[in-house]
Amino acid sequence: MTTSHYLNNQFLIAMPNLADTNFSHTVSYLCQHNAEGALAIVINRRTGMNLGHILEQMGINKPSQQIADTPVFAGGPVQQERGFIIHNKNSTTWDSSISISDTISLTSSRDILEAIAEDQGPSQYLIALGYAGWGAGQLEHEIINNAWLNTPFEQDILYKLPVEQRWMAAADQLGIDINRLTAPPGHG
């Protein structure tokens, strides 16, 4: 696959027939996709925890109530004890960060959480525990077998849209009603 065929900085939308409980009706932000595999963060599954709880566990200063109430997402079934922050880029450089696009980064270091707690972090972010990962060729195989659709990334879906609307909104970008899609004959 050539570099232009990789799906970095796109949404990965679970098809309605995807029965895996980790991914049923999810939309994920594809952070890395290359010859070695793929890494994505599910953006529409809350854990039931909020950022205040995480910061307290880490011994980070108590943030404002608004920041403390920020939901934490279940980013995927891999390394669920590890935090990942998808955020807009600003002039700050974080300890452990990868650039996804000209405007978005993925960071997994404590320093960004400390900055967020002090209201000095990025202006837009989503915090998740865990990630979704695929080995070499695995995601491509799943796409061919109609488990996933992909669509361009849209910041409003990630940061502003209510969680329960993200899956359908991502699919709407393709001009389709995802609930009307079914598995083709022989796939199901």
Buried (B, 14 or more C-beta within 10 A) or exposed (E): EEEEEBBBBBBBBBBBBBEEEBBBBBBBBBBBBEEEBBBBBBBBBEBEBBBBEBBBEEEBEEBEEEBBEBBBBBBBBEBBEEBBBBBBBBEBEBEEBEEBEEEBBBBBEBBBBBBBBEEEBBEBBBBBBBBBBBEEEEBBEBBEEBBBBBBEBBEEBBBEBEEEEBBBBBBBBBEBEBEEBEBEEEEE
